[in-house]
Amino acid sequence: MDAVNTQTADRMAASRCMIVKIGSALLVDDITGEIRTDWLTGLGSDIARLKARGVNVVIVSSGAIAVGRTHLGLKRGALALEQKQAAAATGQIRLAHAWQETLAAHDITVAQILLTPSDTEERRRHLNARATIETLLDLGAVPVINENDSVATEEIRYGDNDRLAARVAQMISADTLVLLSDVDGLYRSDPRRDATAELIAEVAEITPEIEAMAGAAPAGYSSGGMVTKLDAAKIATTAGCAMVITDGKPQHALARLEEGARCTWFLPSSEPMTARKRWIAAAVETAGAIIIDDGAVAALRAGKSLLPAGITRVDGTFDRGDAICVKTMDGRIAGRGLSAYSSSDARQIMGRKSRDIENILGYRGRDEMIHRNDLVTELSAAGAPEE
């Protein structure tokens, strides 16, 4: 195994949270419009092996429209928006059933989640979706995610699932995004037209030169092409997630990748949580503030979450999922983060133990006001005020 293949094998072996995106052209037969069950069975075995060694796996699966149009008798070619939505509504049932049967053979539970771009971009919906996915992973399930095409209000494009997969990777701080494609990576020129085209094994930065290498989408069910894959790479790597494109057509595509198959890696410049916290610190406006006592300040410095017991005052009006500022009792900025409670709820539970939350609010929320994964601490070791 050469050095490039060894690096691929090492990166796959080191992954602990992996998003695997499968395009329609791989999952659905271009002639019959039926799901390729033999291919899916092989992929299911690969996923089971990953799970067995402790990897959290999330599937982003295209194919609902491609499968549904066949069973509705819709002819090949362009479909009107309402026809695509009808096909998606029909095909999604068959797609979910195929995944359920495939992974049930390995005693793995499947959960279906349908998302739209706004579910990953609007903060409160983002937090709800993230909490659902993370809970499913904690329970050992494999979430199978698709875009909610049946209720989309804008024109549906199959390539959107490349970007959706990257947004999911960003949402749950995944470390690896695998795009199973009909090509084995990014080439300097179109390999379908140039037999001497050079595969780029590793991309450290998506430059204009790299973007210029993206060609037109291939014919068939898949219309994403390399353009949407580069868009996905920008989203993923900015979030600290490595992304890899590899040929998904052969059986056991993930196992082949683990063994060092040809591919292109897009590398992040930081770890997932670091990138997320940079986003919180630099890109989010705060909607309010909470004032905390000295004990809570010490907990934050130790890298712990912020509990309601340490809050002495709540300023402003904010909703669950909004970014808020955290201040010490003498007015210094201790940090900022994403609140697990609205300002009205926070005022009711401040200064109280987490175990009392359900009795006070009437529902069981999170134990933390701000979880440490959603918190950026800004106090220096000496506790100097922010300038």
C-alpha positions in Angstrom: 0.0 0.0 0.0 1.5 3.4 -1.0 1.7 6.4 1.2 -1.5 8.0 -0.1 -3.5 4.9 0.4 -2.0 4.4 3.9 -3.1 8.0 4.8 -6.7 7.2 3.6 -6.8 4.0 5.6 -5.4 5.8 8.7 -8.0 8.6 8.4 -10.9 6.2 8.1 -9.6 4.2 11.1 -9.4 7.3 13.2 -12.9 8.5 12.4 -15.4 8.4 15.3 -18.4 10.1 13.7 -19.0 9.6 10.0 -21.6 11.0 7.6 -22.0 8.8 4.4 -23.8 10.4 1.5 -25.2 8.1 -1.2 -26.4 9.5 -4.5 -29.4 8.4 -6.6 -27.2 7.1 -9.4 -25.6 4.6 -7.1 -28.7 3.5 -5.2 -31.2 3.3 -8.0 -30.9 1.4 -11.3 -30.9 3.8 -14.2 -33.0 1.5 -16.4 -35.5 -0.1 -14.1 -35.8 2.6 -11.5 -35.5 -0.1 -8.7 -33.2 0.0 -5.7 -30.0 -1.9 -6.2 -30.5 -4.3 -3.3 -27.3 -6.3 -3.8 -25.2 -3.1 -3.7 -27.1 -1.9 -0.7 -26.6 -5.2 1.1 -22.8 -4.8 0.7 -22.9 -1.3 2.0 -25.0 -2.4 5.0 -22.2 -4.9 5.9 -19.7 -2.1 5.7 -21.8 0.1 8.0 -22.2 -2.8 10.5 -18.4 -3.2 10.6 -18.0 0.5 11.3 -20.6 0.4 14.1 -18.9 -2.7 15.6 -15.7 -0.7 16.2 -17.5 2.2 17.8 -18.1 4.6 14.9 -21.3 6.7 14.9 -22.7 6.5 11.4 -25.3 8.8 9.8 -26.6 8.1 6.3 -27.7 10.9 3.9 -29.5 9.0 1.2 -30.9 10.3 -2.1 -33.2 8.2 -4.3 -36.7 8.9 -3.2 -37.7 10.7 -6.4 -35.9 8.3 -8.6 -37.7 5.3 -7.0 -41.1 7.0 -6.6 -41.4 8.2 -10.2 -41.1 4.5 -11.5 -43.9 3.4 -9.2 -46.1 6.3 -10.2 -45.5 5.6 -13.9 -43.8 9.0 -14.5 -41.7 8.8 -17.6 -38.0 9.7 -17.8 -37.1 13.3 -18.4 -37.9 16.5 -16.6 -40.7 16.5 -14.1 -42.8 19.4 -12.9 -42.3 20.4 -9.2 -45.6 18.8 -8.1 -44.6 15.6 -9.9 -41.2 15.5 -8.1 -43.0 16.1 -4.8 -45.5 13.3 -5.5 -42.6 11.0 -6.5 -40.7 11.8 -3.4 -43.7 11.1 -1.2 -44.1 7.6 -2.8 -40.4 6.8 -3.0 -39.4 7.8 0.5 -41.5 5.0 1.9 -39.7 2.4 -0.3 -36.3 4.0 0.4 -36.8 3.9 4.2 -38.0 0.3 4.0 -35.0 -0.8 2.0 -32.6 0.8 4.6 -34.6 -0.8 7.4 -34.4 -4.3 5.9 -30.7 -4.0 5.0 -29.5 -2.9 8.5 -32.0 -5.1 10.4 -29.9 -8.0 9.1 -27.1 -6.7 11.4 -29.5 -6.0 14.3 -29.1 -2.2 13.7 -32.1 0.1 14.2 -32.8 2.6 11.5 -34.4 6.0 12.0 -35.7 8.2 9.2 -35.3 12.0 9.4 -36.4 14.4 6.7 -34.8 17.8 6.7 -34.9 21.0 4.7 -32.0 23.5 4.5 -33.8 25.8 7.0 -33.8 23.0 9.5 -30.0 23.1 9.6 -29.6 26.9 9.3 -32.3 28.4 11.6 -30.9 28.0 15.1 -33.8 26.6 17.1 -34.7 24.1 14.4 -31.0 23.3 14.1 -30.8 22.5 17.8 -33.9 20.3 17.7 -32.6 18.4 14.7 -29.1 18.0 16.3 -30.5 16.8 19.6 -32.6 14.2 17.8 -29.7 12.9 15.7 -27.3 12.8 18.7 -29.9 11.0 20.8 -30.4 8.4 18.1 -26.6 7.8 17.9 -26.4 7.5 21.7 -29.0 4.8 21.5 -27.1 2.9 18.8 -29.4 3.7 15.9 -28.3 4.8 12.4 -30.2 7.9 11.2 -31.1 7.9 7.5 -31.5 11.5 6.4 -33.0 12.9 3.2 -34.2 16.2 2.1 -37.9 16.7 2.7 -38.7 17.0 -1.1 -42.4 16.3 -0.7 -43.1 19.6 0.9 -40.3 21.7 -0.6 -41.4 25.1 -1.9 -38.4 25.7 -4.2 -37.3 23.7 -7.2 -35.8 20.4 -6.1 -32.3 19.5 -7.3 -30.9 16.1 -6.5 -27.4 17.6 -5.8 -28.8 19.4 -2.8 -28.1 16.3 -0.7 -24.3 16.9 -1.1 -24.8 20.2 0.7 -27.3 18.7 3.1 -24.8 16.1 4.1 -22.2 18.7 4.8 -24.7 20.7 6.9 -25.5 17.6 8.9 -21.7 17.0 9.5 -21.4 20.6 10.6 -24.5 20.3 12.9 -23.3 17.3 14.9 -19.5 18.0 14.7 -18.7 14.9 12.6 -15.1 14.3 11.8 -15.5 12.6 8.4 -17.9 13.1 5.5 -17.8 10.4 2.8 -19.4 11.2 -0.5 -19.9 8.0 -2.5 -20.0 9.1 -6.1 -19.8 7.8 -9.6 -16.2 9.0 -9.9 -13.3 8.3 -7.6 -12.4 11.9 -6.8 -11.5 15.3 -8.2 -9.5 15.4 -11.4 -7.6 18.3 -13.0 -9.7 17.7 -16.1 -12.8 15.6 -16.9 -11.8 11.9 -16.8 -14.8 11.1 -19.0 -13.2 13.0 -21.8 -9.5 12.9 -21.0 -8.0 9.5 -20.3 -4.8 11.1 -19.0 -6.6 13.3 -16.4 -4.8 13.5 -13.1 -6.5 12.6 -9.8 -5.9 15.1 -7.0 -5.4 13.0 -3.8 -5.6 15.8 -1.3 -7.0 19.4 -1.2 -5.8 21.6 1.7 -7.6 24.7 0.4 -10.4 25.2 -2.1 -8.9 27.8 -4.4 -10.3 29.3 -7.6 -8.1 26.9 -9.5 -9.7 24.0 -7.7 -13.2 25.3 -8.3 -12.4 25.7 -12.0 -11.9 21.9 -12.2 -15.6 21.1 -11.4 -17.3 20.0 -14.6 -20.9 19.5 -15.7 -23.1 16.9 -14.0 -23.3 13.5 -15.6 -26.5 12.3 -17.3 -29.0 10.2 -15.4 -30.7 10.5 -12.0 -27.8 12.4 -10.4 -27.5 16.1 -11.3 -25.3 17.3 -8.5 -21.9 16.9 -10.2 -18.6 18.1 -8.8 -19.9 21.7 -8.3 -22.2 20.7 -5.4 -19.4 18.5 -4.0 -17.0 21.4 -3.8 -19.8 23.4 -2.1 -20.2 20.6 0.4 -16.4 20.5 0.9 -16.4 24.2 1.8 -19.1 23.7 4.4 -17.6 20.6 5.9 -14.0 21.7 6.1 -15.0 25.1 7.6 -16.7 23.1 10.3 -13.5 21.1 11.0 -14.8 18.0 9.2 -12.6 16.1 6.6 -14.5 15.2 3.4 -13.6 12.5 1.0 -15.0 11.7 -2.5 -14.6 8.1 -3.7 -16.1 5.7 -6.3 -19.2 4.2 -4.8 -20.2 1.9 -7.7 -18.3 -1.2 -6.6 -19.6 -3.5 -3.9 -18.4 -2.7 -0.3 -17.4 0.9 -1.2 -16.7 1.9 2.4 -14.6 -1.2 3.0 -12.6 -0.4 -0.1 -12.0 3.1 1.2 -10.8 1.7 4.5 -8.3 -0.3 2.6 -7.0 2.8 0.8 -9.1 3.1 -2.4 -8.5 5.9 -4.8 -10.2 9.1 -3.6 -9.8 12.8 -3.0 -9.6 14.2 0.6 -10.5 17.8 1.5 -8.8 18.6 4.7 -10.0 21.0 7.5 -7.8 23.5 9.2 -9.2 22.7 12.7 -10.9 20.2 14.8 -14.8 20.1 14.7 -15.4 21.5 18.1 -12.8 24.2 17.7 -14.4 25.3 14.4 -17.9 25.3 16.0 -16.8 27.4 19.0 -15.0 29.9 16.6 -18.4 30.2 14.8 -20.2 30.9 18.1 -17.5 33.4 19.2 -17.2 35.3 15.9 -20.4 35.0 13.9 -23.4 35.0 16.3 -25.0 38.2 17.7 -26.0 37.8 21.3 -29.7 38.2 22.1 -29.4 38.7 25.9 -27.1 38.1 28.9 -27.0 36.0 32.1 -24.9 36.9 35.1 -23.2 34.1 37.0 -21.7 33.7 40.5 -18.0 32.9 41.3 -18.6 29.2 41.5 -20.0 29.1 38.0 -17.0 31.1 36.7 -14.7 28.5 38.2 -16.7 25.8 36.5 -16.4 27.5 33.2 -12.7 27.9 33.5 -12.5 24.1 34.2 -14.3 23.4 30.9 -17.6 22.5 32.4 -21.1 23.3 31.3 -23.1 26.2 32.8 -25.9 25.0 35.2 -28.9 27.0 36.3 -27.7 27.0 39.9 -24.9 29.4 39.0 -27.1 32.1 37.5 -27.9 35.2 39.5 -29.7 37.4 36.9 -31.1 37.2 33.4 -31.0 40.3 31.2 -32.9 40.8 27.9 -35.3 38.6 26.0 -34.2 35.5 24.1 -35.5 32.1 22.9 -34.1 28.6 23.2 -31.1 28.3 20.9 -30.3 32.0 20.8 -26.7 33.1 21.5 -26.4 34.9 24.8 -23.5 36.6 26.7 -22.3 35.2 30.0 -21.0 37.8 32.5 -19.5 37.8 36.0 -21.2 39.6 38.9 -18.7 42.5 38.4 -19.5 42.9 34.7 -16.7 41.0 33.1 -17.5 38.9 30.0 -17.0 35.3 30.9 -18.1 33.9 27.5 -21.0 33.4 25.1 -23.0 30.4 24.1 -26.3 29.0 22.9 -29.0 28.9 25.5 -30.9 25.7 26.2 -33.8 27.8 27.6 -35.7 31.0 26.8 -35.2 34.0 29.0 -38.6 33.6 30.7 -37.8 30.0 31.6 -34.2 30.9 32.6 -35.6 33.5 35.1 -37.7 30.7 36.7 -34.9 28.2 37.1 -31.9 30.5 37.8 -30.3 29.7 41.1 -32.0 26.3 41.3 -30.7 22.7 41.0 -31.0 20.9 37.6 -33.2 18.2 39.3 -35.8 20.9 40.1 -36.3 22.0 36.4 -39.1 19.7 35.6 -41.1 20.6 38.7 -40.6 24.3 38.0 -41.2 24.4 34.2 -43.5 21.4 33.9 -41.3 19.7 31.3 -37.9 17.9 31.4 -35.4 20.0 29.5 -31.6 19.9 29.5 -29.7 19.9 32.8 -27.5 22.7 31.6 -28.4 26.3 30.8 -25.5 26.2 28.3 -23.8 23.0 27.4 -20.0 23.1 27.2 -20.1 22.1 23.6 -22.2 25.3 22.9 -20.1 27.6 25.1 -17.0 29.7 24.4 -15.2 30.9 27.5 -13.6 34.4 27.1 -12.0 34.9 30.5 -8.3 34.7 30.6 -6.6 32.6 33.3 -6.1 35.7 35.4 -9.7 36.7 34.9 -8.8 40.0 33.2 -11.8 42.0 31.8 -12.4 42.0 28.1 -11.4 45.1 26.2 
